[in-house]
Amino acid sequence: LESAGEFSTWFDYDQNACRILPTKLLHIVRAYYPRDPTNGNKPYYPPPYSVEGGSYPLEFANLDGASCDAKKTSNPTAGAL
């Protein structure tokens, strides 16, 4: 998070109230989801229904049976589904 600067610089209360400035937010996102030049700078975002992606199993995909196996195969680094 060093690229986002000091925590106190993330906010402009007069302009954005308590929301993080968009330019700072991009640095924070890139700290957690860095771009990889070996794959064309396409970041990997874990599926939202995985533990790593936030564990929203009922909102995004049917993970019962064969469809769960297919999701695990297509996202091997997502963690437990």
ChimeraX commands (.cxc) that place a marker at each C-alpha (Angstrom):
marker #1 position 0.00,0.00,0.00 radius 0.5
marker #1 position 3.03,2.25,-0.12 radius 0.5
marker #1 position 2.05,3.48,-3.60 radius 0.5
marker #1 position -1.21,4.89,-2.16 radius 0.5
marker #1 position 0.72,7.16,0.20 radius 0.5
marker #1 position -0.08,8.10,3.76 radius 0.5
marker #1 position -3.51,7.04,4.96 radius 0.5
marker #1 position -4.46,10.66,5.66 radius 0.5
marker #1 position -3.97,11.51,1.95 radius 0.5
marker #1 position -6.56,8.96,0.82 radius 0.5
marker #1 position -9.43,11.35,1.61 radius 0.5
marker #1 position -10.57,14.80,0.52 radius 0.5
marker #1 position -13.43,15.41,2.94 radius 0.5
marker #1 position -14.59,18.61,1.23 radius 0.5
marker #1 position -14.91,16.90,-2.15 radius 0.5
marker #1 position -15.63,13.22,-1.40 radius 0.5
marker #1 position -16.67,13.16,2.26 radius 0.5
marker #1 position -15.55,9.87,3.79 radius 0.5
marker #1 position -14.98,8.01,0.52 radius 0.5
marker #1 position -11.45,7.12,-0.60 radius 0.5
marker #1 position -10.27,9.22,-3.55 radius 0.5
marker #1 position -10.57,7.27,-6.82 radius 0.5
marker #1 position -6.87,7.76,-7.66 radius 0.5
marker #1 position -5.87,6.35,-4.27 radius 0.5
marker #1 position -8.38,3.51,-4.53 radius 0.5
marker #1 position -6.76,2.28,-7.75 radius 0.5
marker #1 position -3.40,1.99,-5.96 radius 0.5
marker #1 position -5.05,0.04,-3.15 radius 0.5
marker #1 position -6.78,-2.33,-5.60 radius 0.5
marker #1 position -3.48,-2.90,-7.45 radius 0.5
marker #1 position -1.73,-3.70,-4.16 radius 0.5
marker #1 position -4.16,-6.60,-3.61 radius 0.5
marker #1 position -4.71,-7.53,-7.28 radius 0.5
marker #1 position -1.45,-6.71,-9.09 radius 0.5
marker #1 position -1.12,-6.80,-12.85 radius 0.5
marker #1 position 1.10,-9.55,-14.27 radius 0.5
marker #1 position 3.05,-8.55,-17.40 radius 0.5
marker #1 position 3.58,-12.21,-18.33 radius 0.5
marker #1 position -0.13,-12.65,-19.09 radius 0.5
marker #1 position -0.77,-9.33,-20.84 radius 0.5
marker #1 position -1.40,-7.39,-17.60 radius 0.5
marker #1 position -4.70,-9.15,-17.00 radius 0.5
marker #1 position -5.26,-9.26,-13.23 radius 0.5
marker #1 position -6.69,-12.36,-11.62 radius 0.5
marker #1 position -9.81,-11.69,-9.59 radius 0.5
marker #1 position -10.97,-14.70,-7.58 radius 0.5
marker #1 position -14.54,-15.82,-8.18 radius 0.5
marker #1 position -16.94,-14.10,-5.76 radius 0.5
marker #1 position -18.28,-17.44,-4.51 radius 0.5
marker #1 position -14.82,-18.58,-3.33 radius 0.5
marker #1 position -13.45,-17.88,0.14 radius 0.5
marker #1 position -10.72,-15.71,-1.38 radius 0.5
marker #1 position -13.33,-13.77,-3.37 radius 0.5
marker #1 position -15.64,-13.02,-0.44 radius 0.5
marker #1 position -17.80,-16.14,-0.10 radius 0.5
marker #1 position -21.05,-15.19,-1.82 radius 0.5
marker #1 position -22.15,-18.73,-2.78 radius 0.5
marker #1 position -25.85,-18.14,-3.21 radius 0.5
marker #1 position -25.65,-15.00,-5.33 radius 0.5
marker #1 position -23.43,-15.96,-8.23 radius 0.5
marker #1 position -23.20,-19.62,-9.18 radius 0.5
marker #1 position -24.71,-23.01,-8.62 radius 0.5
marker #1 position -21.86,-24.94,-7.02 radius 0.5
marker #1 position -23.72,-28.21,-6.61 radius 0.5
marker #1 position -22.50,-31.32,-8.41 radius 0.5
marker #1 position -20.75,-31.18,-11.78 radius 0.5
marker #1 position -20.96,-27.40,-12.04 radius 0.5
marker #1 position -18.92,-27.10,-8.85 radius 0.5
marker #1 position -16.22,-29.36,-10.28 radius 0.5
marker #1 position -16.11,-27.26,-13.45 radius 0.5
marker #1 position -15.71,-24.05,-11.43 radius 0.5
marker #1 position -12.93,-25.57,-9.34 radius 0.5
marker #1 position -11.14,-26.65,-12.51 radius 0.5
marker #1 position -11.41,-23.22,-14.14 radius 0.5
marker #1 position -10.28,-21.39,-10.97 radius 0.5
marker #1 position -7.69,-23.61,-9.30 radius 0.5
marker #1 position -6.13,-20.82,-7.21 radius 0.5
marker #1 position -9.41,-19.48,-5.80 radius 0.5
marker #1 position -9.19,-21.51,-2.63 radius 0.5
marker #1 position -12.00,-23.57,-1.17 radius 0.5
marker #1 position -15.32,-23.25,-2.97 radius 0.5
marker link #1:1,2 radius 0.2
marker link #1:2,3 radius 0.2
marker link #1:3,4 radius 0.2
marker link #1:4,5 radius 0.2
marker link #1:5,6 radius 0.2
marker link #1:6,7 radius 0.2
marker link #1:7,8 radius 0.2
marker link #1:8,9 radius 0.2
marker link #1:9,10 radius 0.2
marker link #1:10,11 radius 0.2
marker link #1:11,12 radius 0.2
marker link #1:12,13 radius 0.2
marker link #1:13,14 radius 0.2
marker link #1:14,15 radius 0.2
marker link #1:15,16 radius 0.2
marker link #1:16,17 radius 0.2
marker link #1:17,18 radius 0.2
marker link #1:18,19 radius 0.2
marker link #1:19,20 radius 0.2
marker link #1:20,21 radius 0.2
marker link #1:21,22 radius 0.2
marker link #1:22,23 radius 0.2
marker link #1:23,24 radius 0.2
marker link #1:24,25 radius 0.2
marker link #1:25,26 radius 0.2
marker link #1:26,27 radius 0.2
marker link #1:27,28 radius 0.2
marker link #1:28,29 radius 0.2
marker link #1:29,30 radius 0.2
marker link #1:30,31 radius 0.2
marker link #1:31,32 radius 0.2
marker link #1:32,33 radius 0.2
marker link #1:33,34 radius 0.2
marker link #1:34,35 radius 0.2
marker link #1:35,36 radius 0.2
marker link #1:36,37 radius 0.2
marker link #1:37,38 radius 0.2
marker link #1:38,39 radius 0.2
marker link #1:39,40 radius 0.2
marker link #1:40,41 radius 0.2
marker link #1:41,42 radius 0.2
marker link #1:42,43 radius 0.2
marker link #1:43,44 radius 0.2
marker link #1:44,45 radius 0.2
marker link #1:45,46 radius 0.2
marker link #1:46,47 radius 0.2
marker link #1:47,48 radius 0.2
marker link #1:48,49 radius 0.2
marker link #1:49,50 radius 0.2
marker link #1:50,51 radius 0.2
marker link #1:51,52 radius 0.2
marker link #1:52,53 radius 0.2
marker link #1:53,54 radius 0.2
marker link #1:54,55 radius 0.2
marker link #1:55,56 radius 0.2
marker link #1:56,57 radius 0.2
marker link #1:57,58 radius 0.2
marker link #1:58,59 radius 0.2
marker link #1:59,60 radius 0.2
marker link #1:60,61 radius 0.2
marker link #1:61,62 radius 0.2
marker link #1:62,63 radius 0.2
marker link #1:63,64 radius 0.2
marker link #1:64,65 radius 0.2
marker link #1:65,66 radius 0.2
marker link #1:66,67 radius 0.2
marker link #1:67,68 radius 0.2
marker link #1:68,69 radius 0.2
marker link #1:69,70 radius 0.2
marker link #1:70,71 radius 0.2
marker link #1:71,72 radius 0.2
marker link #1:72,73 radius 0.2
marker link #1:73,74 radius 0.2
marker link #1:74,75 radius 0.2
marker link #1:75,76 radius 0.2
marker link #1:76,77 radius 0.2
marker link #1:77,78 radius 0.2
marker link #1:78,79 radius 0.2
marker link #1:79,80 radius 0.2
marker link #1:80,81 radius 0.2
view
